[in-house]
Amino acid sequence: MTADVAVLGAGMHPWGKWGRSFVEYGTAAAREALADAGVDWCDIGSIVGADTVRGGYPGYVAGATFAKALGWQGARVASVYAACASGAQAISTARAQILSGLADVVLVVGADAAPKGFFRPAGGDRPDDPDWLRFRVLGATNPAYFGLYARRRMAVHGDTLEDFAQVKVKNAAAGALNPLARYRKRVTAEEVAASAVVADPLRLLDICATSDGGAALVLSSVDFARRHGAPDPVRIRAVSTVTPRFPNTVLDLPDIATDSAASVAPPAEPFRASIARAAYEEAGIGPEDLSLAEVYDLSTALELQWYEDLGLCGEGEAAKLLGEGATAPGGRIPVNPSGGLASFGEAVPAQAIAQVCEVTWQLRGVAGERQVAGARVGMTANQGLFGHGSSVIAVR
Amino acid sequence: MSRKRTPVVAGWFTGDGTDGEGEADFRLLGTRCSACASVFFPREDVFCRNPGCPGGELTEVPLSRRGRIWSYTDSRYRPPAPYVSDPELEWQPCTLIAVELEAERMVVLGQGAPGVALADLAVGMEVEAVPGVLNEDTETTWTTWHWRLTGTPGSAEAEADAKGAAGVVA
């Protein structure tokens, strides 16, 4: 087990389609997090930015972009990119600096301004880029992969379209209580069923939107937190940023094929389960210890997949767990009390940080109407394109 | 002027009619490591990706022509560039099929052949790789691979059935 780092402050810019620069969203979130922490920006020793590929050069050097916007003050700077897992990489970088003594207090920021419609690859003619190839050769958008996973679950586990719709119903109800969510309206199963099919069997309301948003955290050593008047802060106990193991036998975005398991037996657990296991091992806890989880519901069916990968239930039992209400507010293990991506839409580099913001507020007991009673341990999980695991466990 | 048939990606398949071959010659092409026998598609030509392998020669190998459906979906909305489609024409949904190849123990994604409807598909059905056309421009017919159900008109099995030579594998 490694030492804990303290979450001194958390802040977000509301998710939506605001039509402004990612720099504005990130800077607003950073100011919120600094105010929440009671730390002056000029006392921050290091800033880590989670990059966006949609903002041009400033997006690739997000750490410096946010530092400049907040006002140059000489902090150490880093910028990281890992697709949807960028936020967890930024948290991991900040944590490593704190645990190694390189910095006492670090600001982590991620923000995005998303275009309308499908995410698309960077421009140009780039036949060496798997992400370019899947669009050029197959027209395989992200929802197409979500559709493949959903159909596979239906065939193997007997999940139904109604099961998927109930995930949306649950998350929309939670999002309706969250002032930071983009969609704040309850949704019925009938409305899901009546929405247009995007990638069979998934419909528009099964699939998360792409959004603008920004999220930030102020992290510090536990000693710094105590000196700063926070004797009992939310503490990050584990950050999992693992890669897959060869052969990776689940078709992952943006790949056209899996690895072959003809000569080497596949690992005992698939990639997503290994992301969670690494976090559990680092934290020294298990799924039975969780009070809540924030998982990456890019689609309704994927949320069910995460239940199994996090060990909240056995393989194939996710729909049953959902049906019992275990993952709903008041259930044994509420999942996505924030409303999830279903209510936020995805703001890629901000999303994994936003998950930790929600866990922080839940563990502090300040989540208002969506508060999980007595929350002590929270877990986040997501997966970034090109083999990036992302999971954070926080405790209070 | 006739268009030149050109594979959308060089070296990923053979028998697409570029050199006048017949459909029965069509195969996806991967590579195999001489040291550990791992197979790669899309092909790896420089380094073996098996972390336990000391590193061998990577030589071209045709993949199994047939496999079984691992999963499937479709694209109801026009995919963005670099996918090529005529913006003047109404978008026609296209099936996408992920196919498990038994010998290679891998899953390969491809578009369903024209005429393959979503309602025809189920996980576990047998399909075969056939040559297909991705798009055409003024000078080029860009060729690709498609997955087609075996036992459908035009497939090798259907032809064999027609001759009374063999039944469709259940």
Interface residues (C-beta under 8 A of the other chain):
Chain A: G117 F118 R120 P121 D125 P127 P130 W132 L133 R134 F135 R136 V137 L138 G139 A140 T141 A144 G147 L148 Y149 A150 R151 R152 A155 V156 A196 V197 V198 A199 D200 P201 L202 F246 P247 T249 L251 D255 I256 A257 T258 D259 S260 A261 A262 S263 V264
Chain B: V8 V9 C33 C36 A37 S38 V39 F40 F41 P42 R49 N50 P51 G52 W70 S71 Y72 T73 D74 S75 R76 Y77 P79 P80 A81 P82 Y83 V84 S85 C94 L96 A98 A103 E104 R105 M106 V107 V108 L109 G110 Q111 L118 A122 V123 G124 L134 T144
